[in-house]
Amino acid sequence: MKHRTTDPADAGAGHETDEVPELLLTAHDALRGATQLITAQETPEAERGFAAFTENLAALLTEVEDITSTISADPLNEADRRSSLMALYVRGDAGRIAVLIEQVGDIASGRGTQSLARPLTGQVRELGEACVNLMAQAHDVLRVPGPLTMLNQGLADVTARQRRLSRLLLTGSLACSTRDALDAAVLGRCYEECAWRAVALAGVGLQARAPAMGAH
């Protein structure tokens, strides 16, 4: 990738291609840390875990800002249209992922040492791990690279787990407090959207590698 030959109109898109795998990797680490915070029992390492999560989230936000800065200052410049659009899509998906991960961290921070009810912990942990794994797969699809369809099964798994969690919460099948139910419902939505955004981000990264129509 460092030595590929591109037309000037593709230069920005090439930059986006280089950035997206790193964004996904940073998001993966941040979400994994947030998931551990919300589902782990109180341990002496909890404070260090929160510090690591905060560091990873800050790194993700910085990377999103760096992407934003690549958007052309002159959106009417036709030569920069493709790179500007790529940056816009990446900023939108990665920025939203950062907000969602921050929300998971806020829930963990707000609960302090109060763990989710035991019936919920397993459900949320498995959903979170499924989303984290999907982010890792999205990263790998860009590094290999591979077809976006490789992510379909992982995305379907996250969606199915979220739907099941929602159904259990709505039917009262899980013994828990109202606060636990509300937190779990929000967490489920966060994970589901993170998964969807990660796949969308991988799609943009793959599209950035495709030659622009009419470039040759």
mmCIF file of the C-alpha atoms, coordinates in Angstrom:
data_MODEL
# 
_entry.id   MODEL 
# 
loop_
_atom_site.group_PDB 
_atom_site.id 
_atom_site.type_symbol 
_atom_site.label_atom_id 
_atom_site.label_alt_id 
_atom_site.label_comp_id 
_atom_site.label_asym_id 
_atom_site.label_entity_id 
_atom_site.label_seq_id 
_atom_site.pdbx_PDB_ins_code 
_atom_site.Cartn_x 
_atom_site.Cartn_y 
_atom_site.Cartn_z 
_atom_site.occupancy 
_atom_site.B_iso_or_equiv 
_atom_site.pdbx_formal_charge 
_atom_site.auth_seq_id 
_atom_site.auth_comp_id 
_atom_site.auth_asym_id 
_atom_site.auth_atom_id 
_atom_site.pdbx_PDB_model_num 
ATOM 1   C CA . MET A 1 1   ? 0.000   0.000   0.000   1.00 0.00 ? 1   MET A CA 1 
ATOM 2   C CA . LYS A 1 2   ? 2.831   2.413   0.706   1.00 0.00 ? 2   LYS A CA 1 
ATOM 3   C CA . HIS A 1 3   ? 4.107   2.182   -2.846  1.00 0.00 ? 3   HIS A CA 1 
ATOM 4   C CA . ARG A 1 4   ? 0.928   1.794   -4.855  1.00 0.00 ? 4   ARG A CA 1 
ATOM 5   C CA . THR A 1 5   ? 0.457   4.085   -7.837  1.00 0.00 ? 5   THR A CA 1 
ATOM 6   C CA . THR A 1 6   ? -2.655  6.245   -7.776  1.00 0.00 ? 6   THR A CA 1 
ATOM 7   C CA . ASP A 1 7   ? -4.127  9.126   -9.647  1.00 0.00 ? 7   ASP A CA 1 
ATOM 8   C CA . PRO A 1 8   ? -4.166  12.431  -7.747  1.00 0.00 ? 8   PRO A CA 1 
ATOM 9   C CA . ALA A 1 9   ? -7.923  12.085  -7.276  1.00 0.00 ? 9   ALA A CA 1 
ATOM 10  C CA . ASP A 1 10  ? -7.339  8.795   -5.434  1.00 0.00 ? 10  ASP A CA 1 
ATOM 11  C CA . ALA A 1 11  ? -4.608  10.035  -3.092  1.00 0.00 ? 11  ALA A CA 1 
ATOM 12  C CA . GLY A 1 12  ? -6.975  10.958  -0.272  1.00 0.00 ? 12  GLY A CA 1 
ATOM 13  C CA . ALA A 1 13  ? -8.903  7.724   -0.647  1.00 0.00 ? 13  ALA A CA 1 
ATOM 14  C CA . GLY A 1 14  ? -5.607  5.838   -0.282  1.00 0.00 ? 14  GLY A CA 1 
ATOM 15  C CA . HIS A 1 15  ? -4.963  7.689   2.958   1.00 0.00 ? 15  HIS A CA 1 
ATOM 16  C CA . GLU A 1 16  ? -8.383  6.614   4.244   1.00 0.00 ? 16  GLU A CA 1 
ATOM 17  C CA . THR A 1 17  ? -7.585  3.010   3.376   1.00 0.00 ? 17  THR A CA 1 
ATOM 18  C CA . ASP A 1 18  ? -4.489  3.171   5.557   1.00 0.00 ? 18  ASP A CA 1 
ATOM 19  C CA . GLU A 1 19  ? -6.398  4.728   8.460   1.00 0.00 ? 19  GLU A CA 1 
ATOM 20  C CA . VAL A 1 20  ? -9.488  2.506   8.658   1.00 0.00 ? 20  VAL A CA 1 
ATOM 21  C CA . PRO A 1 21  ? -7.770  -0.703  9.904   1.00 0.00 ? 21  PRO A CA 1 
ATOM 22  C CA . GLU A 1 22  ? -6.073  1.279   12.667  1.00 0.00 ? 22  GLU A CA 1 
ATOM 23  C CA . LEU A 1 23  ? -9.379  2.902   13.611  1.00 0.00 ? 23  LEU A CA 1 
ATOM 24  C CA . LEU A 1 24  ? -11.009 -0.515  13.874  1.00 0.00 ? 24  LEU A CA 1 
ATOM 25  C CA . LEU A 1 25  ? -8.122  -1.874  15.939  1.00 0.00 ? 25  LEU A CA 1 
ATOM 26  C CA . THR A 1 26  ? -8.265  1.053   18.370  1.00 0.00 ? 26  THR A CA 1 
ATOM 27  C CA . ALA A 1 27  ? -12.055 0.775   18.587  1.00 0.00 ? 27  ALA A CA 1 
ATOM 28  C CA . HIS A 1 28  ? -11.703 -2.963  19.232  1.00 0.00 ? 28  HIS A CA 1 
ATOM 29  C CA . ASP A 1 29  ? -9.351  -2.359  22.161  1.00 0.00 ? 29  ASP A CA 1 
ATOM 30  C CA . ALA A 1 30  ? -11.546 0.380   23.621  1.00 0.00 ? 30  ALA A CA 1 
ATOM 31  C CA . LEU A 1 31  ? -14.745 -1.667  23.355  1.00 0.00 ? 31  LEU A CA 1 
ATOM 32  C CA . ARG A 1 32  ? -13.080 -4.745  24.801  1.00 0.00 ? 32  ARG A CA 1 
ATOM 33  C CA . GLY A 1 33  ? -11.944 -2.668  27.779  1.00 0.00 ? 33  GLY A CA 1 
ATOM 34  C CA . ALA A 1 34  ? -15.399 -1.159  28.266  1.00 0.00 ? 34  ALA A CA 1 
ATOM 35  C CA . THR A 1 35  ? -16.994 -4.619  28.100  1.00 0.00 ? 35  THR A CA 1 
ATOM 36  C CA . GLN A 1 36  ? -14.624 -5.959  30.731  1.00 0.00 ? 36  GLN A CA 1 
ATOM 37  C CA . LEU A 1 37  ? -15.483 -3.035  32.990  1.00 0.00 ? 37  LEU A CA 1 
ATOM 38  C CA . ILE A 1 38  ? -19.235 -3.567  32.730  1.00 0.00 ? 38  ILE A CA 1 
ATOM 39  C CA . THR A 1 39  ? -19.226 -7.361  33.098  1.00 0.00 ? 39  THR A CA 1 
ATOM 40  C CA . ALA A 1 40  ? -16.288 -8.176  35.390  1.00 0.00 ? 40  ALA A CA 1 
ATOM 41  C CA . GLN A 1 41  ? -16.696 -8.620  39.103  1.00 0.00 ? 41  GLN A CA 1 
ATOM 42  C CA . GLU A 1 42  ? -14.886 -6.162  41.372  1.00 0.00 ? 42  GLU A CA 1 
ATOM 43  C CA . THR A 1 43  ? -11.142 -6.849  41.238  1.00 0.00 ? 43  THR A CA 1 
ATOM 44  C CA . PRO A 1 44  ? -7.959  -5.051  42.335  1.00 0.00 ? 44  PRO A CA 1 
ATOM 45  C CA . GLU A 1 45  ? -7.202  -4.477  38.630  1.00 0.00 ? 45  GLU A CA 1 
ATOM 46  C CA . ALA A 1 46  ? -10.427 -2.551  38.031  1.00 0.00 ? 46  ALA A CA 1 
ATOM 47  C CA . GLU A 1 47  ? -8.798  0.863   38.389  1.00 0.00 ? 47  GLU A CA 1 
ATOM 48  C CA . ARG A 1 48  ? -6.046  -0.037  35.935  1.00 0.00 ? 48  ARG A CA 1 
ATOM 49  C CA . GLY A 1 49  ? -8.665  -1.396  33.562  1.00 0.00 ? 49  GLY A CA 1 
ATOM 50  C CA . PHE A 1 50  ? -10.553 1.876   33.580  1.00 0.00 ? 50  PHE A CA 1 
ATOM 51  C CA . ALA A 1 51  ? -7.331  3.817   32.958  1.00 0.00 ? 51  ALA A CA 1 
ATOM 52  C CA . ALA A 1 52  ? -6.528  1.594   29.967  1.00 0.00 ? 52  ALA A CA 1 
ATOM 53  C CA . PHE A 1 53  ? -10.067 2.017   28.624  1.00 0.00 ? 53  PHE A CA 1 
ATOM 54  C CA . THR A 1 54  ? -9.836  5.797   28.971  1.00 0.00 ? 54  THR A CA 1 
ATOM 55  C CA . GLU A 1 55  ? -6.508  5.808   27.123  1.00 0.00 ? 55  GLU A CA 1 
ATOM 56  C CA . ASN A 1 56  ? -7.858  3.687   24.267  1.00 0.00 ? 56  ASN A CA 1 
ATOM 57  C CA . LEU A 1 57  ? -10.995 5.815   23.955  1.00 0.00 ? 57  LEU A CA 1 
ATOM 58  C CA . ALA A 1 58  ? -8.909  9.002   23.865  1.00 0.00 ? 58  ALA A CA 1 
ATOM 59  C CA . ALA A 1 59  ? -6.731  7.462   21.135  1.00 0.00 ? 59  ALA A CA 1 
ATOM 60  C CA . LEU A 1 60  ? -9.830  6.598   19.112  1.00 0.00 ? 60  LEU A CA 1 
ATOM 61  C CA . LEU A 1 61  ? -11.206 10.126  19.427  1.00 0.00 ? 61  LEU A CA 1 
ATOM 62  C CA . THR A 1 62  ? -7.844  11.542  18.326  1.00 0.00 ? 62  THR A CA 1 
ATOM 63  C CA . GLU A 1 63  ? -7.774  9.283   15.269  1.00 0.00 ? 63  GLU A CA 1 
ATOM 64  C CA . VAL A 1 64  ? -11.290 10.369  14.339  1.00 0.00 ? 64  VAL A CA 1 
ATOM 65  C CA . GLU A 1 65  ? -10.210 14.009  14.585  1.00 0.00 ? 65  GLU A CA 1 
ATOM 66  C CA . ASP A 1 66  ? -7.228  13.275  12.359  1.00 0.00 ? 66  ASP A CA 1 
ATOM 67  C CA . ILE A 1 67  ? -9.552  11.789  9.753   1.00 0.00 ? 67  ILE A CA 1 
ATOM 68  C CA . THR A 1 68  ? -11.792 14.836  9.971   1.00 0.00 ? 68  THR A CA 1 
ATOM 69  C CA . SER A 1 69  ? -8.848  17.098  9.215   1.00 0.00 ? 69  SER A CA 1 
ATOM 70  C CA . THR A 1 70  ? -8.340  15.355  5.865   1.00 0.00 ? 70  THR A CA 1 
ATOM 71  C CA . ILE A 1 71  ? -11.697 16.533  4.526   1.00 0.00 ? 71  ILE A CA 1 
ATOM 72  C CA . SER A 1 72  ? -11.067 19.071  1.808   1.00 0.00 ? 72  SER A CA 1 
ATOM 73  C CA . ALA A 1 73  ? -11.498 22.669  2.858   1.00 0.00 ? 73  ALA A CA 1 
ATOM 74  C CA . ASP A 1 74  ? -13.044 23.290  -0.552  1.00 0.00 ? 74  ASP A CA 1 
ATOM 75  C CA . PRO A 1 75  ? -15.860 20.737  -1.042  1.00 0.00 ? 75  PRO A CA 1 
ATOM 76  C CA . LEU A 1 76  ? -16.447 22.090  -4.553  1.00 0.00 ? 76  LEU A CA 1 
ATOM 77  C CA . ASN A 1 77  ? -12.994 20.991  -5.698  1.00 0.00 ? 77  ASN A CA 1 
ATOM 78  C CA . GLU A 1 78  ? -13.871 18.088  -8.008  1.00 0.00 ? 78  GLU A CA 1 
ATOM 79  C CA . ALA A 1 79  ? -10.387 16.569  -7.744  1.00 0.00 ? 79  ALA A CA 1 
ATOM 80  C CA . ASP A 1 80  ? -10.911 16.052  -4.003  1.00 0.00 ? 80  ASP A CA 1 
ATOM 81  C CA . ARG A 1 81  ? -14.498 14.825  -4.158  1.00 0.00 ? 81  ARG A CA 1 
ATOM 82  C CA . ARG A 1 82  ? -13.769 11.123  -3.643  1.00 0.00 ? 82  ARG A CA 1 
ATOM 83  C CA . SER A 1 83  ? -11.287 11.588  -0.810  1.00 0.00 ? 83  SER A CA 1 
ATOM 84  C CA . SER A 1 84  ? -13.623 14.067  0.900   1.00 0.00 ? 84  SER A CA 1 
ATOM 85  C CA . LEU A 1 85  ? -16.528 11.622  0.686   1.00 0.00 ? 85  LEU A CA 1 
ATOM 86  C CA . MET A 1 86  ? -14.380 8.787   2.055   1.00 0.00 ? 86  MET A CA 1 
ATOM 87  C CA . ALA A 1 87  ? -13.267 10.967  4.954   1.00 0.00 ? 87  ALA A CA 1 
ATOM 88  C CA . LEU A 1 88  ? -16.857 12.006  5.615   1.00 0.00 ? 88  LEU A CA 1 
ATOM 89  C CA . TYR A 1 89  ? -18.095 8.403   5.774   1.00 0.00 ? 89  TYR A CA 1 
ATOM 90  C CA . VAL A 1 90  ? -15.194 7.288   7.943   1.00 0.00 ? 90  VAL A CA 1 
ATOM 91  C CA . ARG A 1 91  ? -15.648 10.200  10.292  1.00 0.00 ? 91  ARG A CA 1 
ATOM 92  C CA . GLY A 1 92  ? -19.359 9.448   10.614  1.00 0.00 ? 92  GLY A CA 1 
ATOM 93  C CA . ASP A 1 93  ? -18.983 5.736   11.362  1.00 0.00 ? 93  ASP A CA 1 
ATOM 94  C CA . ALA A 1 94  ? -15.853 5.942   13.499  1.00 0.00 ? 94  ALA A CA 1 
ATOM 95  C CA . GLY A 1 95  ? -17.139 8.988   15.356  1.00 0.00 ? 95  GLY A CA 1 
ATOM 96  C CA . ARG A 1 96  ? -20.394 7.233   16.198  1.00 0.00 ? 96  ARG A CA 1 
ATOM 97  C CA . ILE A 1 97  ? -18.513 4.109   17.329  1.00 0.00 ? 97  ILE A CA 1 
ATOM 98  C CA . ALA A 1 98  ? -16.484 6.298   19.691  1.00 0.00 ? 98  ALA A CA 1 
ATOM 99  C CA . VAL A 1 99  ? -19.686 7.822   21.146  1.00 0.00 ? 99  VAL A CA 1 
ATOM 100 C CA . LEU A 1 100 ? -21.210 4.367   21.663  1.00 0.00 ? 100 LEU A CA 1 
ATOM 101 C CA . ILE A 1 101 ? -18.082 2.996   23.337  1.00 0.00 ? 101 ILE A CA 1 
ATOM 102 C CA . GLU A 1 102 ? -17.964 6.056   25.567  1.00 0.00 ? 102 GLU A CA 1 
ATOM 103 C CA . GLN A 1 103 ? -21.575 5.372   26.564  1.00 0.00 ? 103 GLN A CA 1 
ATOM 104 C CA . VAL A 1 104 ? -20.684 1.805   27.573  1.00 0.00 ? 104 VAL A CA 1 
ATOM 105 C CA . GLY A 1 105 ? -17.830 3.202   29.647  1.00 0.00 ? 105 GLY A CA 1 
ATOM 106 C CA . ASP A 1 106 ? -20.125 5.795   31.238  1.00 0.00 ? 106 ASP A CA 1 
ATOM 107 C CA . ILE A 1 107 ? -22.540 3.072   32.315  1.00 0.00 ? 107 ILE A CA 1 
ATOM 108 C CA . ALA A 1 108 ? -19.678 1.076   33.824  1.00 0.00 ? 108 ALA A CA 1 
ATOM 109 C CA . SER A 1 109 ? -18.352 4.173   35.594  1.00 0.00 ? 109 SER A CA 1 
ATOM 110 C CA . GLY A 1 110 ? -21.801 5.147   36.874  1.00 0.00 ? 110 GLY A CA 1 
ATOM 111 C CA . ARG A 1 111 ? -22.349 1.713   38.386  1.00 0.00 ? 111 ARG A CA 1 
ATOM 112 C CA . GLY A 1 112 ? -19.031 1.774   40.205  1.00 0.00 ? 112 GLY A CA 1 
ATOM 113 C CA . THR A 1 113 ? -18.627 -1.528  42.052  1.00 0.00 ? 113 THR A CA 1 
ATOM 114 C CA . GLN A 1 114 ? -22.275 -2.504  41.598  1.00 0.00 ? 114 GLN A CA 1 
ATOM 115 C CA . SER A 1 115 ? -22.297 -5.397  39.150  1.00 0.00 ? 115 SER A CA 1 
ATOM 116 C CA . LEU A 1 116 ? -25.184 -6.245  36.859  1.00 0.00 ? 116 LEU A CA 1 
ATOM 117 C CA . ALA A 1 117 ? -27.520 -8.918  38.172  1.00 0.00 ? 117 ALA A CA 1 
ATOM 118 C CA . ARG A 1 118 ? -26.029 -12.356 37.536  1.00 0.00 ? 118 ARG A CA 1 
ATOM 119 C CA . PRO A 1 119 ? -28.615 -13.405 34.892  1.00 0.00 ? 119 PRO A CA 1 
ATOM 120 C CA . LEU A 1 120 ? -27.752 -10.261 32.903  1.00 0.00 ? 120 LEU A CA 1 
ATOM 121 C CA . THR A 1 121 ? -23.987 -10.423 33.212  1.00 0.00 ? 121 THR A CA 1 
ATOM 122 C CA . GLY A 1 122 ? -23.634 -13.472 30.981  1.00 0.00 ? 122 GLY A CA 1 
ATOM 123 C CA . GLN A 1 123 ? -26.016 -12.104 28.364  1.00 0.00 ? 123 GLN A CA 1 
ATOM 124 C CA . VAL A 1 124 ? -24.246 -8.749  28.168  1.00 0.00 ? 124 VAL A CA 1 
ATOM 125 C CA . ARG A 1 125 ? -20.771 -10.295 28.249  1.00 0.00 ? 125 ARG A CA 1 
ATOM 126 C CA . GLU A 1 126 ? -21.547 -12.660 25.369  1.00 0.00 ? 126 GLU A CA 1 
ATOM 127 C CA . LEU A 1 127 ? -23.105 -9.864  23.329  1.00 0.00 ? 127 LEU A CA 1 
ATOM 128 C CA . GLY A 1 128 ? -20.137 -7.605  23.994  1.00 0.00 ? 128 GLY A CA 1 
ATOM 129 C CA . GLU A 1 129 ? -17.634 -10.304 23.096  1.00 0.00 ? 129 GLU A CA 1 
ATOM 130 C CA . ALA A 1 130 ? -19.514 -11.037 19.873  1.00 0.00 ? 130 ALA A CA 1 
ATOM 131 C CA . CYS A 1 131 ? -19.275 -7.361  18.923  1.00 0.00 ? 131 CYS A CA 1 
ATOM 132 C CA . VAL A 1 132 ? -15.595 -7.157  19.871  1.00 0.00 ? 132 VAL A CA 1 
ATOM 133 C CA . ASN A 1 133 ? -14.882 -10.254 17.763  1.00 0.00 ? 133 ASN A CA 1 
ATOM 134 C CA . LEU A 1 134 ? -16.729 -8.731  14.821  1.00 0.00 ? 134 LEU A CA 1 
ATOM 135 C CA . MET A 1 135 ? -14.558 -5.622  15.044  1.00 0.00 ? 135 MET A CA 1 
ATOM 136 C CA . ALA A 1 136 ? -11.469 -7.813  14.945  1.00 0.00 ? 136 ALA A CA 1 
ATOM 137 C CA . GLN A 1 137 ? -12.858 -9.593  11.874  1.00 0.00 ? 137 GLN A CA 1 
ATOM 138 C CA . ALA A 1 138 ? -13.601 -6.258  10.199  1.00 0.00 ? 138 ALA A CA 1 
ATOM 139 C CA . HIS A 1 139 ? -9.987  -5.255  10.796  1.00 0.00 ? 139 HIS A CA 1 
ATOM 140 C CA . ASP A 1 140 ? -8.758  -8.554  9.334   1.00 0.00 ? 140 ASP A CA 1 
ATOM 141 C CA . VAL A 1 141 ? -10.972 -8.201  6.244   1.00 0.00 ? 141 VAL A CA 1 
ATOM 142 C CA . LEU A 1 142 ? -9.130  -4.984  5.417   1.00 0.00 ? 142 LEU A CA 1 
ATOM 143 C CA . ARG A 1 143 ? -5.696  -6.363  6.224   1.00 0.00 ? 143 ARG A CA 1 
ATOM 144 C CA . VAL A 1 144 ? -6.005  -9.575  4.185   1.00 0.00 ? 144 VAL A CA 1 
ATOM 145 C CA . PRO A 1 145 ? -8.112  -8.201  2.333   1.00 0.00 ? 145 PRO A CA 1 
ATOM 146 C CA . GLY A 1 146 ? -11.322 -10.184 1.928   1.00 0.00 ? 146 GLY A CA 1 
ATOM 147 C CA . PRO A 1 147 ? -14.942 -9.764  0.871   1.00 0.00 ? 147 PRO A CA 1 
ATOM 148 C CA . LEU A 1 148 ? -17.285 -7.817  3.114   1.00 0.00 ? 148 LEU A CA 1 
ATOM 149 C CA . THR A 1 149 ? -19.637 -10.823 3.139   1.00 0.00 ? 149 THR A CA 1 
ATOM 150 C CA . MET A 1 150 ? -17.203 -12.516 5.526   1.00 0.00 ? 150 MET A CA 1 
ATOM 151 C CA . LEU A 1 151 ? -18.696 -10.288 8.223   1.00 0.00 ? 151 LEU A CA 1 
ATOM 152 C CA . ASN A 1 152 ? -22.321 -11.268 7.590   1.00 0.00 ? 152 ASN A CA 1 
ATOM 153 C CA . GLN A 1 153 ? -22.372 -14.158 10.040  1.00 0.00 ? 153 GLN A CA 1 
ATOM 154 C CA . GLY A 1 154 ? -20.771 -12.124 12.831  1.00 0.00 ? 154 GLY A CA 1 
ATOM 155 C CA . LEU A 1 155 ? -23.184 -9.256  12.315  1.00 0.00 ? 155 LEU A CA 1 
ATOM 156 C CA . ALA A 1 156 ? -26.141 -11.639 12.307  1.00 0.00 ? 156 ALA A CA 1 
ATOM 157 C CA . ASP A 1 157 ? -24.873 -13.176 15.551  1.00 0.00 ? 157 ASP A CA 1 
ATOM 158 C CA . VAL A 1 158 ? -24.673 -9.795  17.290  1.00 0.00 ? 158 VAL A CA 1 
ATOM 159 C CA . THR A 1 159 ? -28.136 -8.839  16.030  1.00 0.00 ? 159 THR A CA 1 
ATOM 160 C CA . ALA A 1 160 ? -29.650 -12.140 17.191  1.00 0.00 ? 160 ALA A CA 1 
ATOM 161 C CA . ARG A 1 161 ? -28.098 -11.807 20.646  1.00 0.00 ? 161 ARG A CA 1 
ATOM 162 C CA . GLN A 1 162 ? -29.384 -8.253  20.978  1.00 0.00 ? 162 GLN A CA 1 
ATOM 163 C CA . ARG A 1 163 ? -32.890 -9.281  19.930  1.00 0.00 ? 163 ARG A CA 1 
ATOM 164 C CA . ARG A 1 164 ? -32.836 -12.128 22.429  1.00 0.00 ? 164 ARG A CA 1 
ATOM 165 C CA . LEU A 1 165 ? -31.683 -9.811  25.222  1.00 0.00 ? 165 LEU A CA 1 
ATOM 166 C CA . SER A 1 166 ? -34.435 -7.322  24.413  1.00 0.00 ? 166 SER A CA 1 
ATOM 167 C CA . ARG A 1 167 ? -37.046 -10.074 24.389  1.00 0.00 ? 167 ARG A CA 1 
ATOM 168 C CA . LEU A 1 168 ? -35.906 -11.413 27.763  1.00 0.00 ? 168 LEU A CA 1 
ATOM 169 C CA . LEU A 1 169 ? -35.960 -7.930  29.271  1.00 0.00 ? 169 LEU A CA 1 
ATOM 170 C CA . LEU A 1 170 ? -39.397 -7.079  27.924  1.00 0.00 ? 170 LEU A CA 1 
ATOM 171 C CA . THR A 1 171 ? -40.953 -10.353 29.068  1.00 0.00 ? 171 THR A CA 1 
ATOM 172 C CA . GLY A 1 172 ? -39.398 -10.094 32.512  1.00 0.00 ? 172 GLY A CA 1 
ATOM 173 C CA . SER A 1 173 ? -37.687 -13.446 32.069  1.00 0.00 ? 173 SER A CA 1 
ATOM 174 C CA . LEU A 1 174 ? -34.516 -12.232 33.769  1.00 0.00 ? 174 LEU A CA 1 
ATOM 175 C CA . ALA A 1 175 ? -34.562 -11.596 37.514  1.00 0.00 ? 175 ALA A CA 1 
ATOM 176 C CA . CYS A 1 176 ? -33.081 -8.111  37.896  1.00 0.00 ? 176 CYS A CA 1 
ATOM 177 C CA . SER A 1 177 ? -33.796 -4.586  39.100  1.00 0.00 ? 177 SER A CA 1 
ATOM 178 C CA . THR A 1 178 ? -35.274 -1.938  36.844  1.00 0.00 ? 178 THR A CA 1 
ATOM 179 C CA . ARG A 1 179 ? -31.928 -0.132  36.789  1.00 0.00 ? 179 ARG A CA 1 
ATOM 180 C CA . ASP A 1 180 ? -30.151 -3.287  35.668  1.00 0.00 ? 180 ASP A CA 1 
ATOM 181 C CA . ALA A 1 181 ? -32.749 -3.849  32.958  1.00 0.00 ? 181 ALA A CA 1 
ATOM 182 C CA . LEU A 1 182 ? -32.423 -0.289  31.671  1.00 0.00 ? 182 LEU A CA 1 
ATOM 183 C CA . ASP A 1 183 ? -28.619 -0.422  31.644  1.00 0.00 ? 183 ASP A CA 1 
ATOM 184 C CA . ALA A 1 184 ? -28.653 -3.773  29.855  1.00 0.00 ? 184 ALA A CA 1 
ATOM 185 C CA . ALA A 1 185 ? -31.131 -2.454  27.271  1.00 0.00 ? 185 ALA A CA 1 
ATOM 186 C CA . VAL A 1 186 ? -28.912 0.533   26.498  1.00 0.00 ? 186 VAL A CA 1 
ATOM 187 C CA . LEU A 1 187 ? -25.812 -1.658  26.368  1.00 0.00 ? 187 LEU A CA 1 
ATOM 188 C CA . GLY A 1 188 ? -27.504 -4.017  23.930  1.00 0.00 ? 188 GLY A CA 1 
ATOM 189 C CA . ARG A 1 189 ? -28.376 -1.164  21.595  1.00 0.00 ? 189 ARG A CA 1 
ATOM 190 C CA . CYS A 1 190 ? -24.828 0.204   21.855  1.00 0.00 ? 190 CYS A CA 1 
ATOM 191 C CA . TYR A 1 191 ? -23.299 -3.136  20.911  1.00 0.00 ? 191 TYR A CA 1 
ATOM 192 C CA . GLU A 1 192 ? -25.695 -3.682  18.028  1.00 0.00 ? 192 GLU A CA 1 
ATOM 193 C CA . GLU A 1 193 ? -25.003 -0.271  16.509  1.00 0.00 ? 193 GLU A CA 1 
ATOM 194 C CA . CYS A 1 194 ? -21.251 -0.646  17.082  1.00 0.00 ? 194 CYS A CA 1 
ATOM 195 C CA . ALA A 1 195 ? -21.385 -3.881  15.095  1.00 0.00 ? 195 ALA A CA 1 
ATOM 196 C CA . TRP A 1 196 ? -23.327 -2.287  12.261  1.00 0.00 ? 196 TRP A CA 1 
ATOM 197 C CA . ARG A 1 197 ? -20.993 0.719   12.158  1.00 0.00 ? 197 ARG A CA 1 
ATOM 198 C CA . ALA A 1 198 ? -17.886 -1.495  12.176  1.00 0.00 ? 198 ALA A CA 1 
ATOM 199 C CA . VAL A 1 199 ? -19.139 -3.387  9.129   1.00 0.00 ? 199 VAL A CA 1 
ATOM 200 C CA . ALA A 1 200 ? -20.027 -0.108  7.403   1.00 0.00 ? 200 ALA A CA 1 
ATOM 201 C CA . LEU A 1 201 ? -16.551 1.229   8.197   1.00 0.00 ? 201 LEU A CA 1 
ATOM 202 C CA . ALA A 1 202 ? -14.927 -1.870  6.724   1.00 0.00 ? 202 ALA A CA 1 
ATOM 203 C CA . GLY A 1 203 ? -17.071 -1.399  3.624   1.00 0.00 ? 203 GLY A CA 1 
ATOM 204 C CA . VAL A 1 204 ? -15.815 2.151   3.199   1.00 0.00 ? 204 VAL A CA 1 
ATOM 205 C CA . GLY A 1 205 ? -12.243 0.945   3.649   1.00 0.00 ? 205 GLY A CA 1 
ATOM 206 C CA . LEU A 1 206 ? -12.682 -1.665  0.926   1.00 0.00 ? 206 LEU A CA 1 
ATOM 207 C CA . GLN A 1 207 ? -14.374 0.834   -1.377  1.00 0.00 ? 207 GLN A CA 1 
ATOM 208 C CA . ALA A 1 208 ? -11.474 3.233   -0.898  1.00 0.00 ? 208 ALA A CA 1 
ATOM 209 C CA . ARG A 1 209 ? -9.194  0.603   -2.437  1.00 0.00 ? 209 ARG A CA 1 
ATOM 210 C CA . ALA A 1 210 ? -11.365 0.245   -5.514  1.00 0.00 ? 210 ALA A CA 1 
ATOM 211 C CA . PRO A 1 211 ? -10.330 2.438   -8.458  1.00 0.00 ? 211 PRO A CA 1 
ATOM 212 C CA . ALA A 1 212 ? -12.471 5.519   -8.962  1.00 0.00 ? 212 ALA A CA 1 
ATOM 213 C CA . MET A 1 213 ? -14.919 5.278   -11.880 1.00 0.00 ? 213 MET A CA 1 
ATOM 214 C CA . GLY A 1 214 ? -13.584 7.101   -14.862 1.00 0.00 ? 214 GLY A CA 1 
ATOM 215 C CA . ALA A 1 215 ? -10.150 7.468   -13.310 1.00 0.00 ? 215 ALA A CA 1 
ATOM 216 C CA . HIS A 1 216 ? -8.482  5.823   -16.308 1.00 0.00 ? 216 HIS A CA 1 
# 
